[in-house]
């Protein structure tokens, strides 16, 4: 798995004594963790992705999932139609910030949460709970990665044993894992050109992956580190961690 992170520290708090002090604004090198209200990710595997100092954002009902994990959101964003009143009251008493939008809106709660953190300068964002449940929400959440206004941030959707991120034109990404881990490369919004890989079983060298084609599905890591570069277009990279077993977390 790439970018494995340290366990959450004492800042987690609990549901009876919720303290929601956010990281200081001047420390914008911290990451943002967004918890959406889709399928929970891989047991307690989320602990390896969250570290002390991260900004925790609940996308509406995702705040309740965060609390179930022992994470206290600093901010909750959305129309509040799926956040239980008890959870909202507890968060409010601990000083959590609520940014309430009308139910009749043009964006999902997750898109609003992403806009919030990107506009505040966060350059690394990890999203839990973005997959599963409704198919339309799952697809919309994945497509959010391709929005041009989010190009300044590295956004990763985590739903172990899988994680997904976008490589934009002129950029590259390095992933780390185990030989045999599955890596799929899926063009978004059109063809992806000049795709070059290193460390994958079926290497690409300036190739074009056509939008809608399954050519890039189920490649494999041959070594512990692989590099994927794209010259033109957007490429969704999905890494399935072969060594992941939920009972071990």
MARBA-3410 file (N, C-alpha, C, O; in Angstrom, 1 decimal):
249
0.9,-1.2,0.0,0.0,0.0,0.0,0.9,1.2,0.0,1.9,1.2,0.6 ~ 0.5,2.3,-0.7,1.3,3.5,-0.7,0.8,4.5,0.3,-0.4,4.6,0.6 ~ 1.7,5.3,0.8,1.4,6.3,1.7,0.7,5.8,3.0,-0.3,6.4,3.4 ~ 1.2,4.8,3.5,0.7,4.3,4.8,1.1,5.3,5.9,2.2,5.8,5.9 ~ 0.2,5.6,6.8,0.4,6.7,7.7,0.2,6.2,9.1,-0.3,5.1,9.4
0.7,7.1,10.1,0.7,6.7,11.5,-0.7,6.6,12.1,-1.6,7.2,11.5 ~ -0.8,5.9,13.2,-2.1,5.8,13.9,-2.5,7.1,14.4,-1.7,8.0,14.8 ~ -3.8,7.3,14.6,-4.4,8.5,15.2,-4.0,8.6,16.6,-3.9,7.6,17.4 ~ -3.6,9.8,17.0,-3.2,10.1,18.4,-4.3,10.4,19.3,-5.4,10.0,19.1 ~ -4.0,11.0,20.4,-5.0,11.2,21.5,-6.0,12.2,21.1,-7.0,12.4,21.9
-5.9,12.9,20.0,-6.8,13.9,19.6,-8.2,13.4,19.3,-9.1,14.1,19.1 ~ -8.3,12.0,19.2,-9.6,11.4,18.7,-10.8,11.8,19.6,-11.8,12.1,19.1 ~ -10.6,11.9,20.9,-11.7,12.2,21.8,-12.7,11.1,21.8,-12.4,9.9,21.4 ~ -13.9,11.3,22.3,-15.0,10.3,22.4,-16.3,11.0,22.3,-16.4,12.3,22.2 ~ -17.4,10.3,22.3,-18.7,10.9,22.0,-19.2,11.6,23.2,-20.1,12.5,23.1
-18.7,11.3,24.4,-19.1,12.0,25.6,-18.4,13.3,25.8,-18.9,14.2,26.4 ~ -17.2,13.4,25.3,-16.4,14.6,25.5,-15.8,15.0,24.2,-14.6,14.7,24.0 ~ -16.5,15.7,23.4,-16.0,16.0,22.0,-15.3,17.3,22.0,-15.9,18.3,22.3 ~ -14.1,17.3,21.6,-13.3,18.5,21.4,-13.0,18.7,20.0,-12.4,17.8,19.4 ~ -13.4,19.8,19.4,-13.3,19.9,17.9,-12.3,21.0,17.5,-12.5,21.6,16.5
-11.3,21.2,18.2,-10.3,22.3,17.9,-9.6,21.9,16.6,-9.0,20.9,16.5 ~ -9.8,22.8,15.6,-9.2,22.5,14.3,-7.7,22.9,14.2,-7.3,23.7,15.1 ~ -6.9,22.3,13.3,-5.5,22.7,13.2,-5.4,24.2,12.9,-6.4,24.8,12.3 ~ -4.3,24.8,13.3,-4.1,26.2,13.0,-4.0,26.5,11.6,-3.5,25.7,10.8 ~ -4.6,27.7,11.1,-4.6,28.0,9.7,-3.2,28.1,9.1,-3.0,27.8,7.9
-2.2,28.5,9.9,-0.9,28.7,9.3,-0.2,27.3,9.0,0.8,27.3,8.3 ~ -0.8,26.2,9.6,-0.2,24.9,9.4,-0.9,24.2,8.2,-1.5,23.1,8.4 ~ -0.9,24.8,7.0,-1.6,24.2,5.9,-0.9,23.1,5.2,-1.3,22.7,4.1 ~ 0.2,22.6,5.8,0.8,21.4,5.3,0.2,20.2,5.8,0.5,19.1,5.4 ~ -0.8,20.3,6.8,-1.5,19.2,7.2,-2.5,18.7,6.2,-2.8,19.4,5.2
-3.0,17.5,6.4,-3.9,17.0,5.4,-5.3,17.1,5.8,-5.6,17.4,7.0 ~ -6.2,16.9,4.9,-7.7,16.9,5.2,-8.2,15.5,5.0,-7.9,14.9,4.0 ~ -8.9,15.0,6.0,-9.6,13.8,5.9,-11.1,14.0,5.8,-11.7,14.7,6.7 ~ -11.7,13.6,4.8,-13.2,13.7,4.6,-13.8,12.4,4.8,-13.4,11.4,4.1 ~ -14.8,12.3,5.6,-15.6,11.1,5.8,-17.0,11.3,5.2,-17.8,12.1,5.7
-17.3,10.6,4.1,-18.6,10.6,3.5,-19.5,9.5,4.1,-19.1,8.7,4.9 ~ -20.7,9.5,3.6,-21.7,8.6,4.2,-22.0,7.3,3.4,-23.0,6.7,3.5 ~ -21.0,6.9,2.6,-21.1,5.7,1.8,-20.7,4.5,2.7,-20.8,4.6,3.9 ~ -20.3,3.4,2.0,-19.9,2.2,2.7,-18.7,2.4,3.6,-17.7,3.0,3.1 ~ -18.7,2.0,4.9,-17.5,2.2,5.7,-16.3,1.4,5.1,-16.5,0.3,4.5
-15.1,1.9,5.3,-13.9,1.3,4.7,-13.3,0.2,5.6,-12.8,0.6,6.8 ~ -13.2,-1.0,5.2,-12.3,-2.0,5.7,-12.1,-2.1,7.2,-10.9,-1.9,7.7 ~ -13.1,-2.3,8.0,-12.9,-2.4,9.5,-12.2,-1.2,10.1,-12.7,-0.1,9.9 ~ -11.1,-1.4,10.8,-10.4,-0.4,11.4,-9.1,0.0,10.6,-8.2,0.6,11.2 ~ -9.1,-0.4,9.4,-7.9,-0.1,8.6,-7.7,1.4,8.4,-6.6,1.9,8.1
-8.8,2.2,8.6,-8.6,3.7,8.5,-7.6,4.2,9.4,-7.0,5.3,9.2 ~ -7.3,3.5,10.5,-6.4,4.0,11.5,-5.0,4.2,10.9,-4.2,5.1,11.4 ~ -4.6,3.4,9.9,-3.3,3.5,9.3,-3.2,4.7,8.4,-2.1,5.0,7.8 ~ -4.3,5.4,8.1,-4.3,6.5,7.2,-4.5,7.9,7.9,-4.2,8.9,7.3 ~ -4.8,7.9,9.2,-5.1,9.1,9.9,-4.0,9.4,10.9,-3.6,8.5,11.6
-3.6,10.7,10.9,-2.5,11.0,11.8,-2.9,12.3,12.6,-3.7,13.1,12.2 ~ -2.2,12.5,13.7,-2.5,13.6,14.6,-2.2,14.9,13.8,-1.2,15.0,13.1 ~ -3.1,15.8,13.9,-3.0,17.1,13.2,-3.8,17.2,11.9,-4.0,18.3,11.3 ~ -4.4,16.1,11.4,-5.2,16.2,10.2,-6.5,16.9,10.5,-7.0,16.8,11.6 ~ -7.0,17.6,9.5,-8.3,18.3,9.6,-9.3,17.2,9.3,-9.3,16.6,8.2
-10.3,17.0,10.2,-11.3,16.0,9.9,-12.6,16.7,9.5,-13.1,17.5,10.3 ~ -13.1,16.3,8.4,-14.4,16.9,7.8,-15.4,15.9,7.6,-15.2,14.9,7.0 ~ -16.6,16.1,8.2,-17.7,15.2,8.0,-18.6,15.7,6.8,-19.0,16.9,6.9 ~ -18.8,14.9,5.8,-19.8,15.3,4.8,-21.1,14.8,5.2,-21.5,13.7,4.9 ~ -21.9,15.7,5.8,-23.2,15.4,6.3,-23.2,14.1,7.2,-22.5,14.1,8.2
-23.9,13.1,6.8,-24.0,11.9,7.6,-22.7,11.1,7.8,-22.6,10.3,8.7 ~ -21.7,11.5,7.0,-20.4,10.9,7.2,-19.8,11.3,8.6,-18.9,10.6,9.1 ~ -20.3,12.4,9.2,-19.8,12.8,10.5,-20.2,11.7,11.5,-19.4,11.5,12.5 ~ -21.3,11.1,11.4,-21.7,10.0,12.3,-20.8,8.8,12.2,-20.5,8.1,13.2 ~ -20.4,8.5,10.9,-19.5,7.4,10.7,-18.1,7.7,11.3,-17.5,6.8,11.9
-17.7,9.0,11.2,-16.4,9.4,11.8,-16.5,9.2,13.3,-15.6,8.6,13.9 ~ -17.6,9.5,13.9,-17.8,9.4,15.4,-17.7,7.9,15.8,-17.2,7.5,16.8 ~ -18.3,7.0,14.9,-18.3,5.6,15.2,-16.9,5.1,15.2,-16.6,4.1,15.9 ~ -16.0,5.7,14.5,-14.6,5.3,14.4,-13.8,5.9,15.5,-12.6,5.6,15.7 ~ -14.4,6.8,16.3,-13.6,7.6,17.3,-12.9,8.8,16.8,-12.1,9.4,17.4
-13.3,9.2,15.5,-12.8,10.5,15.0,-13.8,11.6,15.2,-15.0,11.4,14.9 ~ -13.4,12.7,15.7,-14.3,13.8,16.0,-14.1,14.9,14.9,-13.0,15.5,14.8 ~ -15.1,15.1,14.0,-14.9,16.1,13.0,-14.7,17.5,13.5,-15.3,17.9,14.5 ~ -13.9,18.3,12.9,-13.7,19.7,13.2,-14.8,20.5,12.5,-15.3,21.5,13.0 ~ -15.2,20.0,11.3,-16.2,20.7,10.5,-17.2,19.7,9.9,-16.8,18.6,9.5
-18.5,20.0,9.9,-19.5,19.2,9.2,-20.1,20.0,8.1,-20.6,21.2,8.4 ~ -20.2,19.5,6.9,-20.7,20.3,5.8,-21.8,19.5,5.1,-21.6,18.3,4.8 ~ -22.9,20.2,4.7,-23.9,19.6,4.0,-25.3,20.1,4.3,-25.4,21.1,5.0 ~ -26.3,19.4,3.9,-27.7,19.9,4.2,-28.3,19.3,5.4,-29.4,19.6,5.8 ~ -27.5,18.4,6.1,-27.8,17.9,7.4,-29.0,17.0,7.4,-29.7,16.8,8.4
-29.3,16.4,6.2,-30.5,15.5,6.1,-30.2,14.1,6.6,-31.2,13.3,6.8 ~ -28.9,13.7,6.7,-28.6,12.4,7.1,-27.8,12.3,8.4,-27.3,11.2,8.7 ~ -27.6,13.4,9.1,-26.9,13.4,10.3,-27.8,13.3,11.5,-28.7,14.2,11.7 ~ -27.8,12.2,12.3,-28.7,12.1,13.4,-28.6,13.3,14.4,-27.5,13.8,14.6 ~ -29.7,13.7,14.9,-29.8,14.9,15.8,-28.9,14.7,17.0,-28.3,15.7,17.5
-28.8,13.5,17.6,-28.0,13.3,18.8,-26.5,13.5,18.4,-25.8,14.2,19.2 ~ -26.1,13.0,17.3,-24.7,13.3,16.9,-24.4,14.7,16.7,-23.4,15.3,17.1 ~ -25.4,15.4,16.0,-25.2,16.9,15.8,-25.1,17.6,17.1,-24.3,18.5,17.2 ~ -26.0,17.3,18.0,-26.0,18.0,19.3,-24.7,17.8,20.0,-24.1,18.8,20.6 ~ -24.2,16.6,20.0,-22.9,16.3,20.7,-21.7,17.1,20.1,-20.9,17.6,20.8
-21.7,17.1,18.7,-20.7,17.8,18.0,-20.8,19.3,18.3,-19.7,20.0,18.5 ~ -22.0,19.8,18.3,-22.1,21.3,18.5,-21.7,21.7,19.9,-21.0,22.7,20.1 ~ -21.9,20.8,20.9,-21.5,21.1,22.3,-20.0,21.1,22.4,-19.4,21.7,23.3 ~ -19.3,20.4,21.5,-17.8,20.3,21.6,-17.2,21.4,20.7,-15.9,21.4,20.6 ~ -18.0,22.3,20.1,-17.4,23.4,19.3,-17.2,23.1,17.8,-16.5,23.8,17.2
-17.8,22.0,17.3,-17.6,21.7,15.9,-18.3,22.8,15.1,-19.4,23.3,15.5 ~ -17.7,23.1,13.9,-18.3,24.1,13.0,-19.2,23.4,12.1,-18.9,22.3,11.5 ~ -20.4,24.0,11.9,-21.4,23.4,10.9,-21.6,24.4,9.8,-21.8,25.6,10.0 ~ -21.4,23.9,8.6,-21.7,24.7,7.4,-22.9,24.1,6.7,-22.7,23.1,6.0 ~ -24.0,24.8,6.8,-25.3,24.2,6.4,-25.7,24.7,5.1,-25.7,25.9,4.8
-26.0,23.8,4.1,-26.5,24.2,2.8,-27.9,23.8,2.7,-28.4,22.8,3.3 ~ -28.7,24.4,1.8,-30.1,24.0,1.5,-30.1,22.6,0.9,-29.2,22.2,0.2 ~ -31.2,21.9,1.1,-31.3,20.6,0.5,-31.4,20.7,-1.0,-30.9,19.8,-1.7 ~ -32.0,21.7,-1.5,-32.1,22.0,-3.0,-30.8,22.7,-3.4,-30.7,23.9,-3.3 ~ -29.8,21.9,-3.8,-28.5,22.5,-4.2,-28.0,21.7,-5.4,-28.5,20.7,-5.8
-26.9,22.3,-6.0,-26.4,21.7,-7.2,-25.2,20.8,-7.0,-24.7,20.2,-7.9 ~ -24.8,20.6,-5.8,-23.6,19.8,-5.5,-24.0,18.8,-4.4,-24.9,19.0,-3.6 ~ -23.3,17.6,-4.4,-23.4,16.7,-3.3,-22.7,17.2,-2.1,-21.9,18.1,-2.2 ~ -23.0,16.6,-1.0,-22.3,17.0,0.3,-20.8,16.8,0.1,-20.0,17.5,0.7 ~ -20.4,15.7,-0.5,-19.0,15.4,-0.7,-18.3,16.5,-1.6,-17.2,16.9,-1.2
-18.9,16.9,-2.6,-18.4,18.0,-3.5,-18.2,19.2,-2.7,-17.2,19.9,-2.8 ~ -19.2,19.6,-1.8,-19.1,20.8,-1.0,-17.9,20.6,0.0,-17.2,21.6,0.2 ~ -17.7,19.4,0.6,-16.6,19.3,1.5,-15.3,19.4,0.8,-14.4,20.0,1.3 ~ -15.2,18.8,-0.4,-14.0,18.9,-1.2,-13.7,20.4,-1.5,-12.5,20.9,-1.4 ~ -14.7,21.1,-1.9,-14.5,22.6,-2.2,-14.0,23.3,-1.0,-13.1,24.2,-1.1
-14.5,23.0,0.1,-14.1,23.6,1.4,-12.6,23.5,1.7,-11.9,24.4,1.9 ~ -12.1,22.2,1.6,-10.7,22.0,1.9,-9.8,22.5,0.8,-8.7,23.0,1.2 ~ -10.1,22.3,-0.4,-9.3,22.8,-1.5,-9.2,24.3,-1.5,-8.1,24.9,-1.7 ~ -10.3,25.0,-1.3,-10.3,26.5,-1.3,-9.4,27.0,-0.1,-9.0,28.1,-0.1 ~ -9.2,26.2,0.9,-8.4,26.6,2.1,-7.0,26.2,1.9,-6.2,26.3,2.9
-6.6,25.7,0.8,-5.2,25.4,0.5,-4.7,24.0,0.8,-3.5,23.8,0.7 ~ -5.5,23.1,1.3,-5.1,21.8,1.5,-4.7,21.1,0.2,-5.4,21.1,-0.7 ~ -3.5,20.5,0.2,-2.9,19.9,-1.0,-3.0,18.4,-1.0,-2.7,17.7,-2.0 ~ -3.3,17.8,0.1,-3.5,16.4,0.2,-4.8,16.1,0.9,-5.0,16.6,2.0 ~ -5.7,15.3,0.3,-7.0,15.0,0.8,-7.2,13.5,0.7,-7.0,12.9,-0.4
-7.7,12.9,1.8,-8.1,11.5,1.8,-9.5,11.4,2.1,-10.0,12.0,3.0 ~ -10.3,10.6,1.3,-11.7,10.5,1.5,-12.1,9.0,1.8,-11.6,8.1,1.1 ~ -12.8,8.9,2.9,-13.4,7.6,3.3,-14.9,7.6,3.0,-15.5,8.7,3.0 ~ -15.5,6.5,2.8,-17.0,6.4,2.6,-17.5,7.0,1.4,-18.7,7.3,1.3 ~ -16.7,7.0,0.3,-17.2,7.6,-1.0,-17.7,6.5,-1.9,-18.4,6.9,-2.9
-17.5,5.2,-1.6,-18.0,4.2,-2.5,-19.0,3.3,-1.8,-19.3,3.5,-0.6 ~ -19.7,2.4,-2.6,-20.7,1.6,-2.0,-22.0,2.3,-2.0,-22.1,3.5,-2.2 ~ -23.1,1.5,-1.6,-24.4,2.2,-1.5,-24.9,2.4,-2.9,-24.9,1.5,-3.8 ~ -25.4,3.7,-3.2,-26.0,4.0,-4.5,-24.9,4.1,-5.6,-23.9,4.7,-5.4 ~ -25.2,3.5,-6.7,-24.3,3.5,-7.8,-24.1,4.9,-8.4,-23.0,5.2,-8.7
-25.1,5.7,-8.4,-25.0,7.0,-9.0,-24.0,7.9,-8.1,-23.2,8.6,-8.6 ~ -24.1,7.7,-6.8,-23.2,8.4,-5.9,-21.8,7.9,-6.0,-20.9,8.7,-6.0 ~ -21.6,6.6,-6.2,-20.3,6.1,-6.3,-19.6,6.6,-7.6,-18.5,7.1,-7.5 ~ -20.3,6.6,-8.7,-19.8,7.2,-9.9,-19.5,8.7,-9.8,-18.4,9.1,-10.2 ~ -20.4,9.4,-9.3,-20.3,10.8,-9.1,-19.1,11.2,-8.2,-18.3,12.1,-8.5
-18.9,10.4,-7.2,-17.8,10.6,-6.3,-16.4,10.4,-7.0,-15.5,11.1,-6.8 ~ -16.3,9.3,-7.8,-15.1,9.1,-8.5,-14.8,10.2,-9.5,-13.7,10.6,-9.7 ~ -15.9,10.7,-10.2,-15.7,11.7,-11.2,-15.3,13.0,-10.6,-14.7,13.9,-11.3 ~ -15.6,13.2,-9.3,-15.2,14.5,-8.7,-13.7,14.7,-8.7,-13.2,15.8,-8.8 ~ -12.9,13.6,-8.8,-11.5,13.7,-8.8,-11.0,14.4,-10.1,-9.9,15.0,-10.1
-11.8,14.4,-11.1,-11.4,15.0,-12.4,-11.8,16.5,-12.6,-11.5,17.1,-13.6 ~ -12.5,17.0,-11.6,-12.9,18.4,-11.7,-11.7,19.3,-11.7,-10.8,19.2,-10.9 ~ -11.6,20.2,-12.7,-10.4,21.1,-12.9,-10.1,21.9,-11.6,-9.0,22.2,-11.3 ~ -11.2,22.3,-10.9,-10.9,23.2,-9.7,-10.3,22.5,-8.6,-9.9,23.1,-7.6 ~ -10.2,21.1,-8.7,-9.6,20.4,-7.6,-8.2,19.9,-8.0,-7.5,19.1,-7.4
-7.7,20.5,-9.1,-6.4,20.1,-9.7,-5.2,20.4,-8.8,-4.1,19.8,-8.9 ~ -5.3,21.4,-7.9,-4.2,21.8,-7.0,-4.0,20.8,-5.9,-3.0,20.9,-5.2 ~ -4.9,19.8,-5.7,-4.8,18.9,-4.5,-4.6,17.5,-5.0,-5.2,17.1,-6.1 ~ -3.9,16.7,-4.3,-3.8,15.2,-4.5,-4.9,14.6,-3.7,-4.9,14.6,-2.4 ~ -5.9,14.1,-4.3,-7.1,13.6,-3.6,-7.1,12.1,-3.8,-7.0,11.5,-4.9
-7.3,11.4,-2.7,-7.3,9.9,-2.8,-8.6,9.4,-2.1,-8.9,9.8,-1.0 ~ -9.3,8.5,-2.8,-10.4,7.8,-2.2,-9.9,6.4,-1.7,-9.3,5.7,-2.5 ~ -10.2,6.2,-0.5,-9.8,5.0,0.2,-11.0,4.1,0.6,-11.8,4.6,1.3 ~ -11.0,2.9,0.1,-12.1,1.9,0.5,-11.4,0.6,0.5,-11.6,-0.2,-0.5 ~ -10.6,0.3,1.5,-9.8,-0.9,1.5,-10.6,-2.2,1.3,-11.7,-2.3,1.8
-10.0,-3.0,0.4,-8.6,-3.1,0.0,-8.3,-2.3,-1.2,-7.3,-2.6,-1.9 ~ -9.0,-1.3,-1.6,-8.7,-0.5,-2.8,-8.6,1.0,-2.4,-9.1,1.5,-1.5 ~ -7.8,1.6,-3.3,-7.7,3.1,-3.2,-7.6,3.6,-4.6,-7.1,2.9,-5.5 ~ -8.0,4.8,-4.8,-8.1,5.4,-6.2,-7.6,6.9,-6.1,-7.9,7.6,-5.2 ~ -6.9,7.3,-7.2,-6.5,8.6,-7.3,-6.4,9.0,-8.8,-6.4,8.1,-9.6
-6.3,10.2,-9.1,-6.2,10.7,-10.5,-4.9,11.2,-10.9,-4.2,11.9,-10.1 ~ -4.4,10.8,-12.1,-3.1,11.4,-12.6,-3.5,12.3,-13.8,-4.2,11.8,-14.7 ~ -3.2,13.6,-13.7,-3.6,14.5,-14.7,-2.5,14.7,-15.7,-1.3,14.3,-15.5 ~ -2.8,15.3,-16.8,-1.8,15.5,-17.9,-0.6,16.2,-17.4,-0.6,17.2,-16.8 ~ 0.6,15.7,-17.8,1.8,16.3,-17.5,2.3,15.9,-16.1,3.3,16.4,-15.6
1.6,15.0,-15.4,2.0,14.6,-14.1,2.3,13.1,-14.0,2.0,12.3,-14.9 ~ 2.8,12.7,-12.8,3.1,11.3,-12.6,2.8,11.0,-11.1,2.7,11.9,-10.3 ~ 2.6,9.7,-10.8,2.4,9.2,-9.5,3.2,8.0,-9.2,3.4,7.2,-10.1 ~ 3.7,7.9,-8.0,4.4,6.6,-7.6,3.6,5.9,-6.6,3.1,6.5,-5.6 ~ 3.4,4.6,-6.8,2.6,3.8,-5.8,3.5,2.8,-5.2,4.5,2.3,-5.9
3.2,2.4,-4.0,4.0,1.4,-3.3,3.1,0.3,-2.9,2.0,0.5,-2.4 ~ 3.5,-1.0,-2.9,2.7,-2.1,-2.5,3.5,-3.4,-2.5,4.7,-3.4,-2.2 ~ 2.9,-4.4,-2.9,3.5,-5.7,-3.0,3.5,-6.3,-4.4,2.5,-6.0,-5.1 ~ 4.5,-7.0,-4.8,4.4,-7.7,-6.1,3.1,-8.5,-6.2,2.8,-9.3,-5.3 ~ 2.4,-8.3,-7.3,1.1,-9.0,-7.5,-0.1,-8.2,-7.2,-1.2,-8.5,-7.5
0.1,-7.0,-6.5,-1.0,-6.1,-6.3,-1.6,-5.7,-7.6,-0.8,-5.4,-8.6 ~ -2.9,-5.6,-7.7,-3.6,-5.2,-8.9,-3.6,-3.7,-9.1,-3.8,-3.0,-8.1 ~ -3.3,-3.2,-10.3,-3.3,-1.8,-10.6,-4.1,-1.6,-11.9,-3.6,-2.1,-12.9 ~ -5.2,-0.9,-11.9,-5.9,-0.6,-13.1,-5.8,0.9,-13.5,-5.8,1.7,-12.6 ~ -5.7,1.1,-14.8,-5.6,2.5,-15.3,-6.7,2.8,-16.2,-6.9,2.1,-17.3
-7.6,3.7,-15.8,-8.9,4.0,-16.5,-8.9,5.4,-16.9,-9.0,6.3,-16.1 ~ -8.9,5.7,-18.2,-9.1,7.1,-18.7,-10.4,7.7,-18.3,-11.4,7.0,-18.3 ~ -10.4,9.0,-17.9,-11.6,9.7,-17.6,-11.8,10.9,-18.5,-10.8,11.6,-18.7 ~ -12.9,11.1,-19.0,-13.2,12.3,-19.8,-12.7,12.3,-21.2,-12.7,13.3,-21.9 ~ -12.1,11.2,-21.6,-11.5,11.1,-23.0,-10.3,10.2,-22.9,-10.0,9.7,-21.9
-9.6,10.1,-24.0,-8.4,9.3,-24.1,-7.3,9.9,-23.2,-7.2,11.1,-23.0 ~ -6.5,9.0,-22.7,-5.3,9.4,-22.0,-4.1,9.0,-22.8,-3.9,7.8,-23.1 ~ -3.3,10.0,-23.2,-2.2,9.8,-24.1,-0.8,9.9,-23.5,-0.7,10.6,-22.4 ~ 0.2,9.3,-24.1,1.5,9.3,-23.5,1.6,8.7,-22.2,2.3,9.2,-21.3 ~ 0.9,7.6,-22.0,1.0,6.9,-20.7,2.2,6.0,-20.7,2.4,5.1,-21.5
3.0,6.2,-19.6,4.2,5.4,-19.5,4.3,4.9,-18.1,4.0,5.6,-17.1 ~ 4.6,3.6,-17.9,4.7,3.0,-16.6,6.0,2.3,-16.4,6.7,2.0,-17.3 ~ 6.4,2.1,-15.1,7.5,1.4,-14.7,7.1,0.6,-13.5,6.5,1.1,-12.6 ~ 7.5,-0.7,-13.4,7.2,-1.5,-12.3,5.9,-2.2,-12.4,5.4,-2.8,-11.4 ~ 5.3,-2.2,-13.6,4.0,-3.0,-13.8,4.3,-4.1,-14.8,5.2,-4.0,-15.7
3.5,-5.2,-14.7,3.8,-6.4,-15.5,3.6,-6.1,-17.0,4.4,-6.6,-17.8 ~ 2.6,-5.3,-17.3,2.3,-5.0,-18.7,2.7,-3.5,-18.9,1.8,-2.7,-18.7 ~ 3.9,-3.3,-19.3,4.4,-1.9,-19.4,3.8,-1.2,-20.5,3.5,-1.7,-21.6 ~ 3.7,0.1,-20.3,3.2,1.1,-21.3,4.4,2.1,-21.5,5.0,2.5,-20.6 ~ 4.6,2.4,-22.8,5.7,3.4,-23.1,5.1,4.4,-24.1,5.2,4.3,-25.3
4.5,5.5,-23.6,4.0,6.5,-24.4,2.7,6.1,-25.1,2.3,6.7,-26.1 ~ 2.0,5.1,-24.6,0.8,4.5,-25.2,-0.4,5.4,-24.9,-0.4,6.3,-24.1 ~ -1.4,5.2,-25.7,-2.7,5.8,-25.5,-3.7,4.8,-25.0,-3.9,3.8,-25.6 ~ -4.4,5.2,-23.9,-5.5,4.4,-23.4,-6.8,5.0,-23.8,-7.0,6.2,-23.5 ~ -7.6,4.3,-24.6,-8.8,4.9,-25.1,-9.9,5.0,-24.0,-10.1,4.0,-23.3
-10.6,6.1,-24.0,-11.7,6.2,-23.1,-12.8,5.2,-23.4,-13.2,5.0,-24.5 ~ -13.2,4.4,-22.3,-14.2,3.4,-22.5,-13.6,2.0,-22.7,-14.3,1.0,-22.6 ~ -12.3,1.9,-23.0,-11.7,0.6,-23.3,-11.3,0.0,-21.9,-11.0,0.7,-21.0 ~ -11.2,-1.3,-21.9,-10.8,-2.0,-20.7,-9.4,-2.4,-20.7,-8.9,-3.2,-19.9 ~ -8.6,-1.9,-21.6,-7.2,-2.3,-21.8,-6.4,-2.2,-20.5,-5.5,-3.0,-20.2
-6.7,-1.1,-19.8,-5.8,-0.8,-18.6,-6.2,-1.5,-17.3,-5.7,-1.3,-16.3 ~ -7.2,-2.4,-17.4,-7.7,-3.1,-16.2,-6.8,-4.3,-15.8,-6.3,-5.0,-16.7 ~ -6.6,-4.4,-14.5,-5.9,-5.6,-13.9,-4.4,-5.8,-14.4,-4.0,-6.9,-14.7 ~ -3.7,-4.6,-14.4,-2.2,-4.8,-14.4,-1.8,-5.2,-13.1,-2.6,-5.3,-12.1 ~ -0.5,-5.4,-12.9,0.1,-5.9,-11.6,1.4,-5.3,-11.3,2.2,-5.0,-12.2
1.6,-5.1,-10.0,3.0,-4.6,-9.6,3.9,-5.8,-9.7,3.6,-7.0,-9.4 ~ 5.1,-5.5,-10.3,6.1,-6.6,-10.3,7.2,-6.4,-9.3,7.9,-7.3,-8.9 ~ 7.3,-5.1,-8.8,8.2,-4.8,-7.7,7.4,-4.0,-6.7,6.2,-3.8,-6.8 ~ 8.0,-3.5,-5.6,7.3,-2.8,-4.6,6.9,-1.4,-4.9,6.1,-0.8,-4.3 ~ 7.5,-0.8,-6.0,7.2,0.6,-6.4,7.0,0.6,-7.9,7.7,0.0,-8.7
5.9,1.4,-8.2,5.6,1.6,-9.6,5.4,3.0,-9.9,4.9,3.8,-9.0 ~ 5.7,3.5,-11.1,5.5,4.9,-11.5,4.6,4.9,-12.7,4.8,4.1,-13.6 ~ 3.7,5.8,-12.7,2.7,6.0,-13.8,2.7,7.5,-14.2,2.5,8.3,-13.4 ~ 3.0,7.7,-15.5,3.0,9.1,-16.0,2.0,9.3,-17.1,1.8,8.3,-17.9 ~ 1.4,10.5,-17.2,0.5,10.7,-18.3,0.9,12.1,-19.0,1.1,13.1,-18.3
0.9,12.1,-20.3,1.2,13.4,-21.0,0.0,14.2,-21.3,0.0,15.4,-21.2 ~ -1.1,13.5,-21.7,-2.3,14.2,-22.0,-3.5,13.4,-21.5,-3.6,12.2,-21.6 ~ -4.5,14.2,-20.9,-5.7,13.5,-20.4,-5.6,13.2,-18.9,-4.7,13.6,-18.3 ~ -6.6,12.5,-18.5,-6.7,12.2,-17.1,-6.9,10.6,-16.9,-7.6,10.0,-17.7 ~ -6.2,10.1,-15.9,-6.1,8.7,-15.8,-6.5,8.3,-14.3,-5.8,8.8,-13.4
-7.5,7.5,-14.1,-7.9,7.1,-12.8,-7.0,5.8,-12.5,-7.1,4.9,-13.2 ~ -6.3,5.9,-11.4,-5.5,4.8,-11.0,-6.1,4.1,-9.8,-6.4,4.7,-8.7 ~ -6.4,2.8,-9.9,-7.1,2.0,-8.8,-6.1,1.0,-8.4,-5.7,0.1,-9.2 ~ -5.7,1.0,-7.1,-4.7,0.1,-6.6,-5.4,-0.8,-5.6,-6.0,-0.4,-4.6 ~ -5.4,-2.1,-5.9,-6.0,-3.1,-5.0,-4.9,-3.8,-4.2,-4.0,-4.4,-4.8
-4.9,-3.7,-2.9,-3.8,-4.1,-2.1,-4.0,-5.6,-1.8,-4.9,-6.1,-1.1 ~ -3.1,-6.4,-2.5,-3.2,-7.9,-2.4,-3.0,-8.4,-1.0,-3.5,-9.5,-0.6 ~ -2.1,-7.7,-0.2,-1.8,-8.2,1.1,-2.7,-7.8,2.2,-2.5,-8.1,3.4 ~ -3.9,-7.2,1.8,-4.8,-6.7,2.8,-5.7,-7.8,3.3,-6.4,-8.5,2.4 ~ -5.9,-8.0,4.6,-6.8,-8.9,5.2,-7.5,-8.2,6.3,-6.8,-7.8,7.3
-8.8,-8.1,6.2,-9.5,-7.2,7.2,-9.3,-7.7,8.6,-9.2,-6.9,9.6 ~ -9.2,-9.0,8.8,-9.1,-9.5,10.2,-7.7,-9.2,10.8,-7.6,-9.3,12.0 ~ -6.8,-8.7,10.0,-5.5,-8.4,10.5,-5.4,-6.9,11.0,-4.4,-6.5,11.6 ~ -6.5,-6.2,10.8,-6.5,-4.7,11.2,-7.2,-4.5,12.5,-7.3,-3.4,12.9
END
